[in-house]
Protein backbone atom coordinates (compact mmCIF):
# COMPACT_ATOMS: atom_id res chain seq x y z
CA UNK A 1 0.00 0.00 0.00
CA UNK A 2 2.82 2.44 0.94
CA UNK A 3 4.59 1.72 -2.34
CA UNK A 4 1.39 2.39 -4.26
CA UNK A 5 0.83 5.65 -2.41
CA UNK A 6 4.34 6.82 -3.18
CA UNK A 7 3.79 5.95 -6.82
CA UNK A 8 0.46 7.82 -6.78
CA UNK A 9 2.13 10.86 -5.25
CA UNK A 10 4.80 10.67 -7.92
CA UNK A 11 2.14 10.47 -10.61
CA UNK A 12 0.31 13.41 -9.03
CA UNK A 13 3.51 15.45 -9.02
CA UNK A 14 3.92 14.55 -12.69
CA UNK A 15 0.34 15.50 -13.46
CA UNK A 16 0.89 18.73 -11.69
CA UNK A 17 3.95 19.36 -13.78
CA UNK A 18 2.65 18.44 -17.20
CA UNK A 19 -1.12 18.59 -17.40
CA UNK A 20 -2.42 21.28 -15.12
CA UNK A 21 -1.83 24.75 -16.52
CA UNK A 22 -3.36 26.51 -13.53
CA UNK A 23 -0.66 26.89 -10.87
CA UNK A 24 -3.06 26.90 -7.92
CA UNK A 25 -4.44 23.36 -8.19
CA UNK A 26 -5.18 22.14 -4.71
CA UNK A 27 -5.56 18.55 -3.64
CA UNK A 28 -7.78 17.55 -0.79
CA UNK A 29 -8.06 14.20 0.95
CA UNK A 30 -11.74 13.54 1.72
CA UNK A 31 -12.19 10.96 4.49
CA UNK A 32 -15.81 10.21 3.49
CA UNK A 33 -17.53 10.15 0.08
CA UNK A 34 -17.56 12.87 -2.55
CA UNK A 35 -21.14 13.46 -3.74
CA UNK A 36 -21.52 15.04 -7.18
CA UNK A 37 -24.71 17.12 -7.42
CA UNK A 38 -26.67 19.17 -4.86
CA UNK A 39 -30.17 18.38 -6.08
CA UNK A 40 -32.66 16.34 -4.02
CA UNK A 41 -30.62 13.14 -4.57
CA UNK A 42 -27.31 14.61 -3.43
CA UNK A 43 -28.92 16.25 -0.39
CA UNK A 44 -30.69 13.01 0.56
CA UNK A 45 -27.42 11.05 0.33
CA UNK A 46 -25.49 13.63 2.39
CA UNK A 47 -28.21 13.73 5.09
CA UNK A 48 -28.44 9.92 5.39
CA UNK A 49 -24.64 9.66 5.65
CA UNK A 50 -24.46 12.46 8.21
CA UNK A 51 -26.93 10.77 10.57
CA UNK A 52 -24.70 7.69 10.44
CA UNK A 53 -21.66 9.76 11.38
CA UNK A 54 -20.11 9.71 7.89
CA UNK A 55 -18.91 13.12 6.62
CA UNK A 56 -19.14 13.94 2.91
CA UNK A 57 -18.37 16.73 0.47
CA UNK A 58 -21.05 17.78 -2.02
CA UNK A 59 -19.84 19.38 -5.27
CA UNK A 60 -22.32 21.46 -7.31
CA UNK A 61 -21.69 23.29 -10.60
CA UNK A 62 -24.51 25.83 -10.06
CA UNK A 63 -24.62 28.53 -7.38
CA UNK A 64 -27.53 27.04 -5.43
CA UNK A 65 -29.03 23.73 -4.33
CA UNK A 66 -31.62 22.09 -6.59
CA UNK A 67 -30.64 24.32 -9.52
CA UNK A 68 -32.91 22.48 -11.97
CA UNK A 69 -35.90 23.34 -9.77
CA UNK A 70 -34.75 26.88 -9.04
CA UNK A 71 -33.58 28.02 -12.47
CA UNK A 72 -34.88 25.69 -15.18
CA UNK A 73 -38.54 25.06 -14.42
CA UNK A 74 -41.71 26.94 -15.30
CA UNK A 75 -43.62 29.00 -12.74
CA UNK A 76 -46.78 26.88 -12.58
CA UNK A 77 -44.90 23.66 -11.84
CA UNK A 78 -46.11 21.57 -8.91
CA UNK A 79 -45.02 18.13 -7.80
CA UNK A 80 -46.79 15.62 -10.03
CA UNK A 81 -47.11 13.06 -7.25
CA UNK A 82 -48.58 13.55 -3.75
CA UNK A 83 -46.08 14.94 -1.23
CA UNK A 84 -45.84 11.71 0.80
CA UNK A 85 -44.16 10.04 -2.21
CA UNK A 86 -41.75 12.95 -2.71
CA UNK A 87 -40.35 13.70 0.73
CA UNK A 88 -36.65 13.22 1.33
CA UNK A 89 -35.47 10.79 4.04
CA UNK A 90 -35.66 11.79 7.71
CA UNK A 91 -37.74 14.97 7.19
CA UNK A 92 -41.41 15.00 6.07
CA UNK A 93 -43.02 17.98 4.35
CA UNK A 94 -44.69 20.53 6.66
CA UNK A 95 -48.27 19.46 7.44
CA UNK A 96 -49.74 22.70 6.10
CA UNK A 97 -48.33 22.03 2.59
CA UNK A 98 -50.95 21.05 -0.01
CA UNK A 99 -51.03 17.51 -1.43
CA UNK A 100 -49.12 18.72 -4.51
CA UNK A 101 -46.62 21.35 -3.29
CA UNK A 102 -45.71 24.24 -5.60
CA UNK A 103 -42.23 24.79 -7.01
CA UNK A 104 -41.59 27.55 -4.44
CA UNK A 105 -42.71 25.34 -1.54
CA UNK A 106 -40.56 22.44 -2.71
CA UNK A 107 -37.46 24.63 -3.09
CA UNK A 108 -38.10 26.08 0.40
CA UNK A 109 -38.41 22.54 1.79
CA UNK A 110 -35.07 21.55 0.24
CA UNK A 111 -33.33 24.67 1.58
CA UNK A 112 -34.61 23.85 5.07
CA UNK A 113 -33.51 20.25 4.58
CA UNK A 114 -29.94 21.34 3.79
CA UNK A 115 -29.98 23.65 6.83
CA UNK A 116 -31.43 20.97 9.12
CA UNK A 117 -28.63 18.52 8.28
CA UNK A 118 -25.89 21.13 8.00
CA UNK A 119 -25.20 20.34 4.33
CA UNK A 120 -22.99 23.06 2.80
CA UNK A 121 -22.16 22.16 -0.80
CA UNK A 122 -19.10 23.53 -2.61
CA UNK A 123 -20.95 25.67 -5.16
CA UNK A 124 -19.81 26.78 -8.63
CA UNK A 125 -17.40 23.85 -8.95
CA UNK A 126 -18.05 21.70 -11.98
CA UNK A 127 -16.65 18.18 -11.94
CA UNK A 128 -14.60 17.73 -15.10
CA UNK A 129 -13.46 14.17 -14.46
CA UNK A 130 -13.69 11.42 -11.88
CA UNK A 131 -11.42 8.42 -12.23
CA UNK A 132 -10.60 5.42 -10.08
CA UNK A 133 -6.89 5.01 -9.37
CA UNK A 134 -6.45 1.25 -9.10
CA UNK A 135 -2.96 1.50 -7.69
CA UNK A 136 -4.06 3.52 -4.65
CA UNK A 137 -7.60 2.14 -4.45
CA UNK A 138 -8.97 5.70 -4.46
CA UNK A 139 -11.07 8.01 -6.61
CA UNK A 140 -9.60 11.23 -8.02
CA UNK A 141 -12.28 13.83 -8.67
CA UNK A 142 -11.17 16.94 -10.55
CA UNK A 143 -13.31 20.06 -10.50
CA UNK A 144 -12.98 23.56 -11.92
CA UNK A 145 -14.35 26.62 -10.16
CA UNK A 146 -16.01 29.64 -11.73
CA UNK A 147 -12.70 31.56 -11.83
CA UNK A 148 -10.83 28.62 -13.38
CA UNK A 149 -9.34 27.38 -10.11
CA UNK A 150 -8.74 23.63 -10.18
CA UNK A 151 -9.23 21.18 -7.32
CA UNK A 152 -8.60 17.49 -6.99
CA UNK A 153 -10.53 15.58 -4.34
CA UNK A 154 -9.13 12.18 -3.42
CA UNK A 155 -11.64 9.85 -1.80
CA UNK A 156 -12.56 6.26 -1.11
CA UNK A 157 -16.22 6.51 -2.24
CA UNK A 158 -17.90 8.43 -5.05
CA UNK A 159 -21.66 9.08 -5.16
CA UNK A 160 -23.12 10.15 -8.53
CA UNK A 161 -26.17 12.34 -7.82
CA UNK A 162 -26.21 14.49 -10.98
CA UNK A 163 -29.63 13.12 -11.90
CA UNK A 164 -31.51 12.12 -15.01
CA UNK A 165 -32.11 15.78 -15.88
CA UNK A 166 -28.55 17.11 -16.02
CA UNK A 167 -28.58 18.31 -19.65
CA UNK A 168 -31.41 19.52 -21.88
CA UNK A 169 -32.09 17.31 -24.92
CA UNK A 170 -32.30 19.41 -28.11
CA UNK A 171 -33.33 17.30 -31.12
CA UNK A 172 -32.07 17.76 -34.67
CA UNK A 173 -34.99 19.24 -36.65
CA UNK A 174 -34.46 19.99 -40.32
CA UNK A 175 -34.34 23.76 -40.96
CA UNK A 176 -34.85 24.87 -37.35
CA UNK A 177 -31.85 27.19 -37.70
CA UNK A 178 -33.78 29.10 -40.39
CA UNK A 179 -36.82 29.72 -38.17
CA UNK A 180 -37.50 33.47 -37.85
CA UNK A 181 -39.26 33.36 -34.47
CA UNK A 182 -38.09 32.39 -31.01
CA UNK A 183 -36.94 28.82 -30.34
CA UNK A 184 -36.48 27.74 -26.72
CA UNK A 185 -36.23 24.61 -24.59
CA UNK A 186 -38.70 24.27 -21.70
CA UNK A 187 -35.70 24.74 -19.36
CA UNK A 188 -35.84 28.44 -20.39
CA UNK A 189 -39.64 28.77 -20.25
CA UNK A 190 -41.12 30.55 -17.22
CA UNK A 191 -44.71 31.41 -18.26
CA UNK A 192 -46.84 32.27 -21.28
CA UNK A 193 -46.94 36.01 -20.62
CA UNK A 194 -44.83 37.10 -23.60
CA UNK A 195 -46.66 34.73 -25.95
CA UNK A 196 -50.12 36.37 -25.61
CA UNK A 197 -51.98 36.24 -28.92
CA UNK A 198 -49.12 34.32 -30.58
CA UNK A 199 -49.15 30.95 -32.31
CA UNK A 200 -46.76 28.66 -30.46
CA UNK A 201 -45.71 25.13 -31.40
CA UNK A 202 -44.81 22.91 -28.44
CA UNK A 203 -42.69 19.89 -29.45
CA UNK A 204 -43.07 16.90 -27.13
CA UNK A 205 -46.06 15.53 -25.25
CA UNK A 206 -44.66 14.46 -21.88
CA UNK A 207 -45.72 16.15 -18.63
CA UNK A 208 -43.77 19.33 -19.50
CA UNK A 209 -45.16 19.64 -23.03
CA UNK A 210 -48.71 19.13 -21.77
CA UNK A 211 -48.34 21.64 -18.93
CA UNK A 212 -46.61 24.30 -21.02
CA UNK A 213 -49.41 24.00 -23.61
CA UNK A 214 -51.99 24.49 -20.84
CA UNK A 215 -50.05 27.46 -19.45
CA UNK A 216 -49.91 29.06 -22.91
CA UNK A 217 -53.70 28.61 -23.19
CA UNK A 218 -54.18 30.29 -19.82
CA UNK A 219 -52.11 33.26 -21.07
CA UNK A 220 -54.28 33.60 -24.21
CA UNK A 221 -51.69 32.24 -26.61
CA UNK A 222 -52.62 29.76 -29.38
CA UNK A 223 -50.66 26.57 -28.72
CA UNK A 224 -50.27 23.52 -30.93
CA UNK A 225 -48.71 20.31 -29.65
CA UNK A 226 -46.54 17.92 -31.67
CA UNK A 227 -47.38 14.34 -30.71
CA UNK A 228 -44.98 12.07 -32.57
CA UNK A 229 -45.39 8.89 -30.55
CA UNK A 230 -48.21 7.18 -28.73
CA UNK A 231 -48.72 8.40 -25.14
CA UNK A 232 -50.58 7.29 -22.01
CA UNK A 233 -52.51 10.12 -20.39
CA UNK A 234 -53.98 9.27 -16.99
CA UNK A 235 -56.09 11.37 -14.62
CA UNK A 236 -53.97 12.69 -11.71
CA UNK A 237 -56.62 11.33 -9.34
CA UNK A 238 -59.26 8.62 -9.55
CA UNK A 239 -61.79 7.34 -6.99
CA UNK A 240 -60.76 10.18 -4.68
CA UNK A 241 -57.15 9.02 -4.45
CA UNK A 242 -53.97 9.87 -6.35
CA UNK A 243 -53.58 7.61 -9.38
CA UNK A 244 -49.97 6.90 -8.37
CA UNK A 245 -50.89 6.00 -4.78
CA UNK A 246 -53.78 3.83 -5.94
CA UNK A 247 -51.50 2.04 -8.44
CA UNK A 248 -48.85 1.37 -5.77
CA UNK A 249 -51.53 -0.05 -3.46
CA UNK A 250 -53.09 -2.26 -6.15
CA UNK A 251 -49.67 -3.60 -7.19
CA UNK A 252 -49.32 -5.15 -3.73
CA UNK A 253 -52.22 -7.49 -4.53
CA UNK A 254 -52.52 -7.72 -8.31
CA UNK A 255 -50.21 -8.39 -11.29
CA UNK A 256 -49.06 -5.33 -13.23
CA UNK A 257 -51.17 -6.12 -16.33
CA UNK A 258 -54.36 -6.24 -14.29
CA UNK A 259 -53.56 -2.92 -12.63
CA UNK A 260 -52.83 -1.44 -16.07
CA UNK A 261 -56.19 -2.70 -17.35
CA UNK A 262 -57.94 -1.08 -14.37
CA UNK A 263 -56.13 2.25 -14.99
CA UNK A 264 -57.07 2.24 -18.67
CA UNK A 265 -60.74 1.46 -17.98
CA UNK A 266 -60.90 4.29 -15.40
CA UNK A 267 -59.15 6.68 -17.83
CA UNK A 268 -61.60 5.77 -20.58
CA UNK A 269 -64.55 6.44 -18.23
CA UNK A 270 -63.09 9.84 -17.24
CA UNK A 271 -61.61 11.05 -20.58
CA UNK A 272 -63.31 8.96 -23.23
CA UNK A 273 -61.23 7.57 -26.09
CA UNK A 274 -58.08 9.74 -26.34
CA UNK A 275 -57.38 8.46 -29.88
CA UNK A 276 -60.41 10.41 -31.08
CA UNK A 277 -58.59 13.67 -30.39
CA UNK A 278 -55.14 12.70 -31.63
CA UNK A 279 -53.53 10.91 -28.68
CA UNK A 280 -52.96 7.23 -29.49
CA UNK A 281 -52.21 4.98 -26.55
CA UNK A 282 -49.25 2.56 -26.67
CA UNK A 283 -50.03 -1.15 -27.00
CA UNK A 284 -48.35 -1.83 -23.63
CA UNK A 285 -50.09 -0.60 -20.46
CA UNK A 286 -48.79 2.50 -18.60
CA UNK A 287 -47.11 0.76 -15.63
CA UNK A 288 -45.60 -2.02 -17.71
CA UNK A 289 -44.25 0.54 -20.20
CA UNK A 290 -42.75 2.55 -17.34
CA UNK A 291 -41.01 -0.48 -15.85
CA UNK A 292 -39.69 -1.67 -19.25
CA UNK A 293 -38.60 1.62 -20.84
CA UNK A 294 -38.68 4.26 -18.09
CA UNK A 295 -41.27 6.25 -20.10
CA UNK A 296 -43.58 7.98 -17.62
CA UNK A 297 -47.32 8.28 -18.27
CA UNK A 298 -48.65 11.84 -18.38
CA UNK A 299 -50.77 12.83 -15.38
CA UNK A 300 -53.37 15.28 -16.65
CA UNK A 301 -53.77 18.63 -14.86
CA UNK A 302 -56.36 20.09 -17.25
CA UNK A 303 -54.64 19.96 -20.65
CA UNK A 304 -56.88 17.24 -22.05
CA UNK A 305 -60.01 19.38 -21.69
CA UNK A 306 -58.27 22.11 -23.76
CA UNK A 307 -57.31 19.56 -26.43
CA UNK A 308 -60.90 18.31 -26.55
CA UNK A 309 -62.26 21.85 -26.88
CA UNK A 310 -59.79 22.61 -29.70
CA UNK A 311 -57.93 25.32 -27.75
CA UNK A 312 -54.79 23.19 -28.09
CA UNK A 313 -54.33 21.69 -31.55
CA UNK A 314 -52.56 18.37 -32.10
CA UNK A 315 -50.06 17.79 -34.93
CA UNK A 316 -48.00 14.74 -35.98
CA UNK A 317 -44.18 14.82 -36.29
CA UNK A 318 -42.30 17.66 -37.99
CA UNK A 319 -40.94 17.22 -41.53
CA UNK A 320 -39.06 20.53 -41.70
CA UNK A 321 -39.04 24.13 -40.47
CA UNK A 322 -39.02 27.28 -42.61
CA UNK A 323 -38.71 31.00 -41.82
CA UNK A 324 -42.00 31.26 -39.92
CA UNK A 325 -43.64 28.02 -40.96
CA UNK A 326 -43.53 24.35 -40.08
CA UNK A 327 -44.28 21.45 -42.40
CA UNK A 328 -45.59 18.31 -40.68
CA UNK A 329 -45.14 14.70 -41.79
CA UNK A 330 -48.74 14.62 -43.08
CA UNK A 331 -47.82 17.38 -45.58
CA UNK A 332 -49.66 20.17 -43.78
CA UNK A 333 -47.88 23.56 -43.45
CA UNK A 334 -48.69 26.09 -40.71
CA UNK A 335 -47.28 29.41 -39.59
CA UNK A 336 -45.95 29.88 -36.03
CA UNK A 337 -44.45 32.74 -34.02
CA UNK A 338 -42.43 30.57 -31.63
CA UNK A 339 -41.31 26.97 -31.04
CA UNK A 340 -40.88 25.50 -27.55
CA UNK A 341 -38.95 22.24 -27.25
CA UNK A 342 -40.44 20.08 -24.48
CA UNK A 343 -37.98 17.37 -25.43
CA UNK A 344 -36.75 16.51 -21.97
CA UNK A 345 -33.37 15.95 -20.38
CA UNK A 346 -30.65 13.35 -20.10
CA UNK A 347 -27.91 12.23 -17.73
CA UNK A 348 -24.44 13.70 -18.32
CA UNK A 349 -22.31 11.05 -16.55
CA UNK A 350 -20.47 9.93 -19.74
CA UNK A 351 -18.98 13.42 -20.10
CA UNK A 352 -17.09 13.35 -16.78
CA UNK A 353 -17.13 9.88 -15.19
CA UNK A 354 -14.23 7.83 -16.54
CA UNK A 355 -15.83 4.43 -16.04
CA UNK A 356 -17.81 2.09 -18.27
CA UNK A 357 -18.85 -0.81 -16.03
CA UNK A 358 -21.68 0.67 -13.98
CA UNK A 359 -22.97 3.37 -16.34
CA UNK A 360 -23.97 3.00 -19.97
CA UNK A 361 -22.04 5.30 -22.33
CA UNK A 362 -25.16 5.59 -24.48
CA UNK A 363 -27.60 7.18 -22.03
CA UNK A 364 -25.46 7.76 -18.93
CA UNK A 365 -27.76 5.60 -16.80
CA UNK A 366 -26.87 2.56 -14.66
CA UNK A 367 -26.68 -0.61 -16.77
CA UNK A 368 -28.29 -2.81 -14.11
CA UNK A 369 -32.08 -2.55 -13.97
CA UNK A 370 -33.89 -1.24 -10.89
CA UNK A 371 -33.45 -2.01 -8.00
CA UNK A 372 -29.80 -3.06 -8.54
CA UNK A 373 -28.52 0.10 -10.24
CA UNK A 374 -27.40 2.00 -7.12
CA UNK A 375 -24.09 0.18 -6.53
CA UNK A 376 -21.04 -0.29 -8.73
CA UNK A 377 -17.48 -1.47 -8.18
CA UNK A 378 -14.72 0.19 -6.15
CA UNK A 379 -16.94 2.36 -3.97
CA UNK A 380 -18.97 3.90 -6.81
CA UNK A 381 -22.66 4.62 -6.16
CA UNK A 382 -25.64 6.27 -7.85
CA UNK A 383 -28.55 8.09 -6.22
CA UNK A 384 -31.61 9.23 -8.17
CA UNK A 385 -30.93 7.47 -11.46
CA UNK A 386 -33.73 4.90 -11.23
CA UNK A 387 -36.37 6.71 -13.36
CA UNK A 388 -38.53 6.65 -10.24
CA UNK A 389 -38.41 10.32 -9.28
CA UNK A 390 -37.94 11.54 -5.73
CA UNK A 391 -39.33 8.27 -4.40
CA UNK A 392 -36.39 6.43 -6.02
CA UNK A 393 -33.86 9.00 -4.75
CA UNK A 394 -34.87 8.38 -1.13
CA UNK A 395 -34.58 4.60 -1.51
CA UNK A 396 -31.14 4.92 -3.12
CA UNK A 397 -29.87 7.38 -0.50
CA UNK A 398 -30.79 5.03 2.33
CA UNK A 399 -29.16 2.00 0.65
CA UNK A 400 -25.97 3.88 -0.24
CA UNK A 401 -25.55 5.36 3.25
CA UNK A 402 -26.04 1.95 4.90
CA UNK A 403 -23.50 0.36 2.59
CA UNK A 404 -20.86 3.06 3.10
CA UNK A 405 -21.46 3.12 6.89
CA UNK A 406 -20.43 -0.56 7.16
CA UNK A 407 -17.11 0.08 5.45
CA UNK A 408 -16.64 3.44 7.15
CA UNK A 409 -16.80 1.85 10.58
CA UNK A 410 -14.33 -0.84 9.55
CA UNK A 411 -11.89 1.37 7.66
CA UNK A 412 -12.16 5.00 8.72
CA UNK A 413 -9.67 4.98 11.57
CA UNK A 414 -7.13 2.89 9.71
CA UNK A 415 -7.43 4.90 6.49
CA UNK A 416 -7.35 8.30 8.16
CA UNK A 417 -4.18 7.42 10.04
CA UNK A 418 -2.22 5.84 7.18
CA UNK A 419 -3.37 7.86 4.19
CA UNK A 420 -4.33 11.13 5.85
CA UNK A 421 -0.70 11.91 6.67
CA UNK A 422 0.55 11.01 3.19
CA UNK A 423 -2.16 13.01 1.49
CA UNK A 424 -1.83 16.34 3.20
CA UNK A 425 -0.29 17.43 -0.06
CA UNK A 426 0.22 21.12 -0.55
CA UNK A 427 1.13 22.37 -4.01
N, C-alpha and C positions, 0 to 999 in steps of 0.2 A: 504493500500500500504506500509506504514512504517513498519507494522508488518511483511509483506511478505519479505521486504528487509532485516530486521534484521535476519529473518529465513534463507534467502539466504546467508547472510554473515556468519551465524553460520555454514551452510552446507559447504560453501567454506572453512571455517577454518578447518572443519572436513576433507574435501577432502584433504586439504593441509597436514593435519596431517597423514592421513592414506594411501592415494592413490598415492601421487606424490613423488617418490623417489628423484627427483632432487631438491635440496634445493633452487635453484634460480628461481622457477616459478614466473613469474610476471603476474599480472592481469591488464588489461587496459580497461577502459570504452571508447567505441567508440561512439561518439554522432550520427554519420551517419551509413550507412550500412557497413558491412564487405563483400567484394567481394572475392570469392575464385576462383583464376585462372587469370593469366595475359596474356592470349591469346587475339585474336581479340575481343572476346565477353566481357571479363573482362575490357579491355581498353575502349570499346565502352560504357559500362555501367558507368564506372568511369567518362568519358568525359561528357556524357549526364547529369549526376548528378551534376558535377562541374559547368556546365553552368547554372544550376538552383540554385546554391548556396548551394548545399548539399555536405559536405565533405564525403569521404569514405576511407577505408583502403583496399588495394588489397594485398592478400596473394598469394605467388607463390612458389611452391616446387623447381622449377629449379632456375638457376642463371641468367636467362635472360627473357625478354618478348617473347611471341610467341615461346616457346621452341620446340613445335612440328615442326614448320616451320624451326627453326634454326638448330635443332640437329637430327631430325628424318625423314627428307625427302631427296629424291634423287636430284642430281644436276640439272637434266634437267627439273625439275618440273616448270610448269607455272600455273597460274590461269586457271581453266578449263572454266570459264565463262568470258565474257567481263568485263573490269574493272568497268564499270558504275554499274554493279550488285554486285560488291564486295567491294565498298568503305565503310568506316566506317562513322557514322553520323558526320556531321558538318565539314568534311574535305575531299574534292574530291582528287583523284589521280592527280599528276602533269600532265599537258597537254602533255608533251613530252613522257610520258610512252606509250608503245605499247598497243594495244587492250587487249592482254593477257600478263600482266606483269610477269617477271621472279621471281623465288623464292627470289633472292637477292634484286630485286626492291621492292617486297612486304614487305620483312623484313625491308628494309630502310624506307618505307612508315610508317610502324607501329612504328618504333623507333622515327620518326619525330612526329607522332601522340601523343605518350606518352609525348614527350618534349613540344609540342604545348599546351597540356592541363595540364602540370605539374603533370603528373601521376608518382609517385615514389613507385612502389610495394615493399613490404617486401619480398625480395628474400630468397631462400633456407630455407623456412619455410613451412613444409608440414602439412596440416590440418589432424589431426588424428581423431577428432570427432567434430561434431557440434550438439548441442542438445538444444531444447527449454525448458526453465525453466518456467513452467506454473505459479508457485507461484509468480515469479517476473515479468512475462510477457516479458522475455528477452531471447536472444540466448546466449549460451556459446560456444565459438569456441576455441578448444584447438589445438595448433600447436606445432611442435617440430622442432627446428633449426638444422643445419648441425652438430653442436657440442653437440647436445643433450639438449640444453636449451629449457625449456618449457614455453609457453605463454598461457594465456587465455584471449581472447577478449570477452567482454560482450557488446552486441549490441541489438538494437531494430529491425533491418532488416538484413536479410542474403540473398545475391545474389549468386546463384550457377552458375559459369561460367567456370567450368572445362571441358566442351565440350563433344562431342560424341566420341572424339578420345583420351581419357585419358590413356587407357591401350591397348597394342597390344593384339590381339586375336591369340592365338597359338592353333590350333586344335590338337586333339588326333589322331595320325596316327599310325597304327599298325607297329611296328618295326623301327620307325624313330630314336630311340635311338641307333640302331645298324648300322646306315648309316655311311660309312667310310669317306665320303666327308664333305664339309661344309654345314651346315644348318643355314639359317638366316631368320629373318623377314624383310619385306621391310623397317621397321623403322631403320634398320642398313645398308641398301643398299645405296651407294652413286652413283656409276657408274659401268659400265661393264668392266672397265680396267683390273681388275685382273682375269676376266673370259675369256680372249681371247683364242680362240681355244677350249674352254671347252664346254661340254654338260651340260646344266643347265635346271632344271625343275622348272618352275614357277607355284605355286599352287594358283589358284584364278584368276578370269577373270573380276574383276572390273577395274576401271580406272588405279589403281596402277599396277595390274598384266599386263594389256595391255601395259602400258608405259614402265615398266621394261623390258618386252619381246622385245620391240622395241629398247630400249637402249642397251640391250645385243647384238641384231643384229648389231647395229651400231658400236659396239666394237668387231665385228668378233667372237662372241661366237655363240653357236648353241642352241638356246632356244627352249623348248617345253612348252606348256601351258596346264594346267589341267583345263578343263571346265566341271564342275560337273553338273551345273544347266543350264537352258535356260537363255539367256541374250539378252537384247536389245542393239545393237550398232547403234548409230546415227552419221551422219556426224557432225563435230563441227559447220559447216556453211552450209547453203543452201539458194539459191536465193540471194546470196550476203549479207546475214545477218546472225548473230549468231542464231543457232538453238534454243537456250534458249530464246533469245530476241523475235524471231519470234513466238515461242510457247506462250510466255506471252501475246503478242499482239493479237494473234488469240483467246486466251481464253477469251478475253474481249467480243468477238462477238459470239463465237461458243461453243457448248458443248464439254466437254473433249474428248468424244469418236470420234467426228468428227475431232478434232485436231490430235488425235492419228492416225486416219486413214490417214490423210494428211502426217504426219511425216513418217509413214511406207511406203507409196507410194513413197515419195521422196527418202527415204533410199534405196528402192528397185531399183529405177532408177539410183542412184549413185553407190551402191555397188553390185547390183544383189541380188540373193537369198543367204543369209548368211548360211542357213542350208546346202547348197552344200559344204561348207568348214568347217563344224563341229560346227557352232554356231546356235543352235536352238533358235528361238524367243519364249518368253512366250506367252500364249494364250491372256493375258490381255495386252492392249496397254501400251507404256512406261510412259505416264503421269499418267494414271489411276493406274498403278502399283506403281509408286512413291508415289502417294497420299494415297494409301491403305496400303503399307508395308514399305515405306521409302527407298525402293531399287532404287538406282539411275541408269539411263541408262548410258552406256559408250559413251563418246564423242570421236570419233576416231581422232587420231593425226598422223596417218600413219601406225598403226599396221596392219590394215586389209589388206593392199596391201602386207605386208610381209607374212601374213597367206595364202593369195591367191597364192603367188609365191612359197610357201613351205619353206620359210626361217624360219618361226615359225611353228612348228608342233603342232597339237591339239590332246590331249588325254582325255579320260573320267576319272571318279574318280579313286582314288588310292585304291587298295586292301590291299597291304602291301609293306613295304620297307625292302630291304636286305642290305648287306655290301656296294655295289656300284650299286645296281640295284633296280628298282621299278617295282612291278607287278600292272597292272591296272585292273579295274573291268571286262574288256573284255578278260582277260586272258593273254594279251600281256606282255612281260617282256622286259625292256630296261635298259641299263647302263647309269648312270649319274655321273658327277663329283661334282655337287652341287645342293642343293634344296633351292629355295627362296620362303618363305611363304608370299604371297600377300593376307593375310586372314583378313586384316582390323583391326579395333579398336572397343573399346566399352567404354561406360561411366563407371566411377568408383564410382558414388555417393553412392551405397549401402555400400561401405567399410568404409565410414566416416560419412555420414549424418544419424543421428539417427531419422528417420522419415519414416512413410510408407503410408502417405495419398497422398502426391503430386507425389512422385516418385515410380515407380515400382521396387520391389526388384529383379525382374527377369533380366531386362535389364538396370536398372538405368536411365530410361528415364521418362519424365512426363507422368502420366496416361491419362490425358485429351488430346484429339487430337488437333492438330493445328487448329485454332489459340488461343486456351484457355490455353495452357500448361505453360504459362510464370508466372502465379500467383498461389501461394498456400495459406495456412492459416498462421496466426500469423507472417506476415511480411517475408514470405519465397518467393523467386523469382528464376526464371531460365532465363538465357540468352544464346542463341546459342544451344539449345537442341530441335530444331524443325525439324531436318533433311532437312533444307533448306539453308545450307551453310552460307556464310557471309551475304547474303541477309536477312536471318532469324535473324541473330545476331543483325543487325541494327534495325530491327523492334522491337525485344524484348527489346533492350536497351532503345529505346525511350519510350515504354510503361511503363517499370519498373521505369524509372526516373520520368515520369509524375505522376505515382501512389505514389511513395515515397515523391515527392515534396509536394503533397497535405497534407500528414500527417506531414511532416517535418515542414511546416509552422504552422500547428495547434499545434504541440506538442513540437517542439524543445526547445523553451524557458522554458516551464514548466518542461520538462524532465531534461534538463541540470541543472536547479537550484535544483530540488529535489533529483535527483539520482546522479548527478555529484559529490556532496559533499560526499554522502555515499560511492561512489565507488572509491574514490581515495585511493584504498587499497594498501598499501605497504605490503611486505611479512609478 
